[in-house]
């Protein structure tokens, strides 16, 4: 009934990448097919959308999918760091270098398709701090400013060697011709920059507010949450978030050391691995604790 693609990475700006997925899966033409984009929270947002449609009686089942790759942006970042060897550039790029690649699919139904035991979504809470939207950015930027800076640094040399006015155009072309891409005004390059310290600081603040509202909304105390699955950002982030929320580390399952940060894929993939390895057990009350640049925070409660 519904197919949602929720990744940050996508095939193109339009059509929706979900259309490509739907075509390959042979999805019914009566299904709603579209993309959802919200940084690392995309899959959780997709789950909420499908759950709401099921609760409203509009659909019986839906699926949210995502696929993320870090190879290209990491290659771009390494190339940029080799050109701009500064502590500022390195600091803003460290988070990018922890990226990973992976894919996930989450199928949600009204429970009428099978009598087998299934996990149940109980509810959730979302909060936003959009004033921090510039702390982590991934997108495209024009190559023109960088190219112009290079040209300006070369021009004095060309002028020095020009003894006659009619040689100037030829000398300038020799000096700068290889620096300017064809159709420069249309040339863009990927970039990703993160203020990791501020993201951690304000992200934890937002997480605390969301956690308090989350417990109140679902009517549970913190100790009644048996297990948690968090977005996979890094060791320091994990330790500070769990400590601040008062969650023992043995209640959390972590995949960051070997999978890195896979954006929208990280949390659901970590949950699948935790289930596969027996960490998540039948009857557990599980909290999905998601956060994404923006800043946005979304926490879901599930009966495993």
C-alpha positions in Angstrom: 0.0 0.0 0.0 2.9 2.4 0.7 6.6 2.4 -0.3 8.8 5.1 1.2 12.5 5.7 0.4 14.1 7.5 3.3 17.8 7.7 2.5 20.0 10.8 2.4 21.7 9.3 -0.7 19.4 9.2 -3.7 19.5 8.5 -7.4 18.7 12.1 -8.5 16.7 15.1 -7.4 13.6 13.7 -9.2 11.8 11.5 -9.7 11.6 10.0 -6.2 14.1 7.2 -5.7 11.2 5.2 -4.3 9.9 5.0 -7.8 13.1 3.1 -8.9 12.7 0.8 -5.9 9.0 0.2 -6.6 9.6 -0.6 -10.3 12.2 -3.2 -9.4 9.9 -4.7 -6.7 6.8 -4.7 -8.9 4.8 -2.7 -6.4 1.1 -2.3 -7.1 0.1 0.8 -9.1 -2.4 1.6 -6.3 0.4 2.1 -3.8 1.6 5.4 -2.6 5.3 5.7 -3.6 7.4 8.6 -2.4 10.6 9.8 -0.7 11.0 11.1 2.9 14.2 13.1 3.7 15.2 14.1 7.2 18.9 13.5 7.6 19.6 10.4 9.8 16.0 10.2 11.0 14.5 9.4 7.6 13.7 5.7 8.3 12.1 6.4 11.7 10.0 9.2 10.1 9.0 6.7 7.4 8.0 4.2 10.1 5.8 6.8 11.8 4.1 7.8 8.5 3.2 4.1 7.8 2.1 3.5 11.3 -0.2 6.5 11.2 -1.7 5.3 7.9 -2.4 1.9 9.4 -4.0 3.4 12.5 -6.2 5.5 10.3 -7.3 2.4 8.4 -5.9 3.8 5.1 -3.6 0.9 4.5 -2.8 -2.6 5.8 0.9 -2.6 5.1 3.8 -0.4 4.1 7.6 -0.6 3.7 10.3 2.0 4.3 13.7 1.4 2.6 17.0 3.2 2.6 20.5 2.8 1.1 23.4 4.9 2.1 27.0 5.0 0.7 29.9 7.0 2.1 32.5 6.1 -0.5 32.0 9.1 -2.8 31.8 11.8 0.0 34.8 10.3 1.8 36.8 10.4 -1.5 35.8 14.0 -2.0 36.7 14.9 1.6 40.2 13.2 1.4 40.9 15.1 -1.9 39.8 18.4 -0.3 42.0 17.8 2.8 45.0 17.1 0.6 44.4 20.5 -1.0 43.6 22.4 2.1 45.9 21.1 4.9 44.6 23.0 7.9 43.4 22.0 11.4 40.0 23.8 10.7 39.4 21.7 7.6 40.3 18.5 9.4 38.1 19.3 12.4 35.1 19.9 10.2 35.7 16.7 8.2 36.4 14.2 11.0 32.7 13.1 11.2 32.6 12.6 7.5 35.5 10.1 7.6 33.5 7.9 10.0 30.8 7.2 7.5 29.7 3.7 6.4 27.6 2.1 3.7 24.6 -0.2 4.0 20.9 -0.7 3.2 17.8 -1.6 5.1 14.1 -2.4 4.7 11.4 -2.1 7.4 8.1 -3.9 6.7 5.1 -2.8 8.8 1.6 -4.3 8.8 -1.6 -4.2 10.8 -0.9 -7.7 12.0 -3.5 -9.4 9.8 -1.1 -11.1 7.4 0.4 -13.6 9.8 -0.2 -15.2 13.2 3.5 -15.4 14.0 4.9 -13.2 16.7 5.9 -9.7 15.5 7.3 -6.6 17.1 4.8 -3.9 17.9 5.3 -0.2 17.7 3.8 1.4 20.8 4.3 5.1 20.2 6.9 7.8 20.2 7.9 11.5 20.6 9.7 13.9 18.4 11.4 17.3 19.2 13.3 19.8 17.1 15.9 22.4 17.6 16.1 24.0 14.1 18.2 26.9 15.3 21.1 24.5 15.0 20.4 23.6 11.4 23.9 24.8 10.2 25.9 22.6 12.5 26.1 19.6 10.1 25.6 20.1 6.4 26.0 17.8 3.4 25.4 19.2 -0.1 26.9 20.7 -3.2 28.9 23.9 -3.7 30.1 25.7 -6.7 33.6 25.2 -7.9 33.8 28.8 -9.2 35.0 30.6 -6.0 37.9 28.1 -5.4 38.9 28.3 -9.1 38.9 32.1 -9.1 41.1 32.1 -6.0 43.6 29.8 -7.8 43.5 32.1 -10.9 44.1 35.2 -8.7 47.1 33.5 -7.1 48.6 32.6 -10.6 47.9 35.9 -12.4 50.8 37.9 -10.7 53.2 35.4 -12.1 51.8 35.7 -15.6 52.0 39.5 -15.4 55.6 39.4 -14.3 56.5 37.3 -17.4 54.6 39.5 -19.8 57.0 42.0 -21.5 54.6 42.9 -24.2 50.9 43.6 -24.0 50.0 41.2 -26.8 51.5 38.3 -25.0 49.3 38.7 -21.9 46.3 36.6 -23.1 48.5 33.7 -24.2 50.5 33.7 -21.0 47.4 33.9 -18.8 45.9 31.0 -20.7 49.1 29.0 -20.3 49.1 29.7 -16.5 45.5 29.2 -15.7 44.0 27.1 -18.5 44.3 23.8 -16.7 42.8 25.1 -13.5 39.3 26.0 -14.9 36.9 23.2 -15.5 34.8 23.3 -18.7 31.5 25.1 -18.1 32.8 26.3 -14.7 29.6 28.1 -13.8 27.8 24.8 -13.9 30.4 22.8 -12.0 29.7 21.7 -8.4 31.4 19.5 -5.9 30.1 17.6 -2.9 30.9 18.8 0.6 30.2 17.7 4.2 31.0 19.8 7.2 30.2 19.1 10.9 30.8 21.1 14.0 31.1 17.9 16.1 31.5 19.5 19.5 28.4 21.7 19.1 26.4 18.8 17.6 27.3 16.7 20.7 26.5 19.5 23.1 23.2 20.6 21.6 22.3 17.1 20.5 22.5 15.8 24.1 20.4 18.8 25.3 17.7 17.9 22.8 18.0 14.2 23.6 17.4 14.9 27.3 14.2 16.9 26.5 13.0 14.2 24.1 13.7 11.4 26.5 11.7 13.0 29.3 8.8 13.6 27.0 9.1 10.1 25.6 8.9 8.4 29.0 5.9 10.6 29.9 4.1 9.9 26.6 4.5 6.1 26.8 3.8 5.9 30.5 7.0 4.2 31.6 9.9 4.9 33.9 13.5 4.8 32.6 14.2 1.5 34.4 11.3 -0.1 32.6 13.0 0.3 29.2 14.8 -3.0 28.8 17.0 -2.2 25.8 17.8 0.7 23.6 19.1 1.0 20.1 20.7 4.4 19.3 21.8 6.2 16.2 25.5 5.2 15.6 27.6 8.4 15.8 30.7 7.4 17.8 32.1 6.1 21.0 32.3 9.5 22.8 28.8 10.5 21.7 27.4 7.1 22.8 29.0 7.3 26.3 27.8 10.8 26.9 24.3 10.3 25.7 23.8 7.1 27.8 25.3 8.7 30.9 23.2 11.8 30.6 20.0 9.8 30.1 20.9 7.5 32.9 20.9 4.4 30.7 23.4 1.6 31.6 25.7 0.7 28.7 24.7 -3.0 29.0 21.2 -2.0 27.8 22.6 -0.6 24.5 23.8 -2.5 21.4 26.5 -0.8 19.4 27.7 -1.4 15.8 29.7 1.8 15.2 33.1 0.2 15.8 32.7 -2.0 12.7 30.0 -0.4 10.6 30.6 3.3 11.2 27.8 5.8 10.8 25.5 4.7 8.0 23.0 7.6 8.4 19.4 6.5 8.1 20.4 2.9 7.9 22.4 2.8 11.2 19.6 2.5 13.8 17.4 -0.1 12.0 20.3 -2.2 10.9 21.8 -2.2 14.4 18.4 -3.4 15.7 18.3 -6.2 13.2 21.8 -7.3 14.1 21.0 -7.0 17.8 17.9 -9.2 17.2 20.0 -11.7 15.2 22.6 -12.0 17.9 20.0 -12.5 20.7 20.5 -9.2 22.4 16.9 -8.2 21.8 14.6 -10.8 23.3 10.9 -11.5 23.0 9.0 -9.3 25.4 11.6 -6.6 25.7 10.5 -3.0 25.9 12.9 -1.4 23.4 13.6 2.2 22.8 14.7 3.4 19.4 16.6 6.7 20.1 17.2 8.6 16.9 18.8 12.0 16.3 19.7 13.8 13.1 21.2 17.0 11.9 18.8 19.9 11.9 18.6 19.2 14.9 15.8 16.7 15.2 15.2 13.9 17.7 12.8 11.1 17.5 12.3 8.3 20.0 10.1 5.3 19.5 8.9 2.5 21.9 8.5 -1.0 20.7 7.3 -4.3 22.3 9.8 -6.8 21.0 
